[in-house]
Amino acid sequence: MGVDLADRALSYWATLIEDPEPVTSGIDEILGRPPRSYQDWARLHRLDFESLTTAEVAHRYAEAFRSGRIADATRMLDPDVVRVAPLEEGGVEREVRGLAAIMENAARQTEDGDMESVEVGDPLVGDDSFAIRFTFGMRAHGTGERFRTVKLSLCAVAAGRIVREEVFYHLNPSMNP
């Protein structure tokens, strides 16, 4: 049965060269947008098929943040990434698991202000981890007060993805560089 099925499938697929299936608008209707080309899909999912070195992960992560490509930066994170961050929940160290939970937590952390600037330092790279410094300039919604937060992240890398991030904060350092 296996060989017969394979022969029938190959014969059918050969007919599609001269008489292809009709193109429909089903994808547009389901997605609410035109379909992507294979080239676009491959470019967007390239990291799913590469195993980058720790240095490559660190430098691409930093560059994505510097250029405002947050989606590219988050693609460097493993879907099951663990984030350990003191001071985010009333001064209690908190472990957040999974990319979705980390993104929700980040939204909560910034909901009281507008991000005005982000500075990203050069990563310090080790064998399977790197450290990176972020400086966030914010303006509070209610008061208009400007404040800065410096965040130092220690990121562990495995199989070309960030699998753990330990975060340390310096809250509201001087606004003067």
C-alpha positions as CSV (number, residue, x, y, z in Angstrom):
1,M,0.0,0.0,0.0
2,G,2.8,2.4,0.8
3,V,4.5,2.2,-2.6
4,D,1.1,2.4,-4.4
5,L,0.2,5.5,-2.4
6,A,3.5,7.2,-3.2
7,D,3.2,6.4,-6.9
8,R,-0.4,7.9,-7.0
9,A,0.8,11.0,-5.1
10,L,3.7,11.6,-7.4
11,S,1.5,11.1,-10.5
12,Y,-1.0,13.6,-9.2
13,W,1.7,16.1,-8.3
14,A,3.2,15.8,-11.8
15,T,-0.2,16.8,-13.3
16,L,-0.1,20.0,-11.3
17,I,2.8,21.3,-13.4
18,E,0.6,21.7,-16.5
19,D,-2.7,22.1,-14.6
20,P,-2.1,23.7,-11.2
21,E,-4.8,24.0,-8.5
22,P,-6.7,27.3,-8.6
23,V,-5.5,30.2,-6.4
24,T,-8.1,31.1,-3.8
25,S,-8.5,34.0,-1.4
26,G,-8.9,31.7,1.6
27,I,-5.6,32.7,3.3
28,D,-6.4,36.4,2.9
29,E,-9.8,35.8,4.5
30,I,-8.5,33.7,7.4
31,L,-5.4,35.8,8.2
32,G,-7.0,39.2,7.4
33,R,-3.9,40.0,5.3
34,P,-2.2,38.7,2.1
35,P,-0.1,35.5,2.5
36,R,3.7,35.9,2.9
37,S,6.0,34.6,0.3
38,Y,8.2,31.6,1.3
39,Q,11.2,34.0,1.2
40,D,9.6,36.4,3.7
41,W,8.6,33.5,5.9
42,A,12.1,32.1,5.8
43,R,13.6,35.5,6.6
44,L,11.3,35.9,9.6
45,H,12.0,32.4,10.9
46,R,15.7,32.2,10.1
47,L,16.7,32.0,13.7
48,D,14.5,28.9,14.2
49,F,16.9,27.0,12.0
50,E,20.3,28.4,13.1
51,S,22.3,27.7,16.1
52,L,24.1,30.9,16.9
53,T,27.1,31.3,19.1
54,T,26.8,33.2,22.4
55,A,28.6,36.1,20.9
56,E,26.3,36.1,17.8
57,V,23.2,36.0,20.1
58,A,24.6,38.8,22.3
59,H,25.5,41.1,19.4
60,R,22.3,40.5,17.5
61,Y,20.2,41.0,20.6
62,A,21.9,44.4,21.3
63,E,21.6,45.5,17.7
64,A,17.9,44.7,17.5
65,F,17.2,46.8,20.6
66,R,19.4,49.6,19.4
67,S,17.6,49.8,16.1
68,G,14.1,49.5,17.7
69,R,13.4,46.0,16.3
70,I,11.9,44.6,19.5
71,A,10.3,41.7,17.6
72,D,13.8,40.6,16.4
73,A,15.1,40.9,19.9
74,T,12.4,38.7,21.4
75,R,13.0,36.1,18.7
76,M,16.4,35.7,20.4
77,L,14.6,34.4,23.5
78,D,13.7,30.8,24.0
79,P,9.9,30.4,24.2
80,D,10.4,28.9,27.7
81,V,12.9,31.6,28.9
82,V,13.1,32.2,32.6
83,R,13.5,35.7,33.9
84,V,14.6,36.4,37.5
85,A,14.0,40.1,38.4
86,P,14.1,41.6,41.9
87,L,12.3,44.9,42.5
88,E,9.6,44.3,39.9
89,E,6.9,43.1,42.3
90,G,7.2,45.2,45.5
91,G,10.9,44.5,46.1
92,V,10.4,40.7,46.0
93,E,12.6,38.7,43.7
94,R,10.3,37.1,41.1
95,E,10.8,34.4,38.6
96,V,8.8,34.7,35.4
97,R,8.6,31.8,33.0
98,G,7.8,31.9,29.3
99,L,8.1,34.7,26.7
100,A,4.4,35.6,26.9
101,A,4.5,36.1,30.7
102,I,7.7,38.2,30.4
103,M,6.1,40.4,27.8
104,E,3.0,40.9,30.0
105,N,5.2,41.7,32.9
106,A,7.2,44.3,30.9
107,A,3.9,45.9,29.8
108,R,2.9,46.2,33.5
109,Q,6.3,47.7,34.4
110,T,5.9,50.5,31.8
111,E,2.2,51.3,31.9
112,D,2.6,54.3,34.2
113,G,5.0,56.2,31.9
114,D,6.2,56.8,28.4
115,M,9.5,55.4,27.2
116,E,11.5,58.4,25.9
117,S,14.9,56.7,25.3
118,V,16.7,53.4,25.4
119,E,20.5,53.2,25.4
120,V,22.0,49.8,24.9
121,G,25.6,49.0,25.9
122,D,27.9,46.6,24.2
123,P,27.5,43.1,25.5
124,L,30.2,41.5,27.6
125,V,30.4,37.9,26.3
126,G,31.4,34.7,28.0
127,D,31.3,31.1,26.9
128,D,27.6,30.5,27.5
129,S,26.4,33.8,28.8
130,F,26.6,37.6,28.3
131,A,25.9,40.7,30.3
132,I,24.3,43.8,28.7
133,R,23.3,47.2,30.1
134,F,20.2,49.1,29.2
135,T,19.4,52.6,30.3
136,F,15.7,53.6,30.0
137,G,14.6,57.2,30.0
138,M,10.9,57.5,31.1
139,R,8.3,60.2,31.7
140,A,5.6,59.5,34.3
141,H,2.0,59.9,33.0
142,G,0.6,61.6,36.0
143,T,3.4,64.1,37.0
144,G,5.4,64.4,33.8
145,E,8.5,63.7,35.9
146,R,11.4,62.2,34.0
147,F,13.3,59.4,35.5
148,R,15.9,56.9,34.4
149,T,16.4,53.2,35.2
150,V,19.6,51.3,34.5
151,K,19.1,47.6,34.0
152,L,21.9,45.1,33.9
153,S,20.9,41.7,32.4
154,L,22.9,38.5,32.7
155,C,21.7,36.2,29.9
156,A,22.4,32.5,29.7
157,V,22.5,31.1,26.2
158,A,21.8,27.5,25.0
159,A,21.3,26.2,21.5
160,G,21.5,29.7,20.1
161,R,18.7,31.2,22.3
162,I,18.6,33.2,25.5
163,V,17.2,30.7,28.1
164,R,17.6,32.7,31.3
165,E,17.9,36.3,32.1
166,E,18.8,37.6,35.6
167,V,18.0,41.3,35.9
168,F,19.5,43.9,38.3
169,Y,18.2,47.5,38.5
170,H,19.6,50.8,39.5
171,L,16.4,52.9,39.9
172,N,16.3,56.6,39.0
173,P,20.0,57.4,38.7
174,S,20.9,61.0,37.9
175,M,19.2,62.3,34.8
176,N,22.6,63.9,33.8
177,P,24.7,61.4,31.9
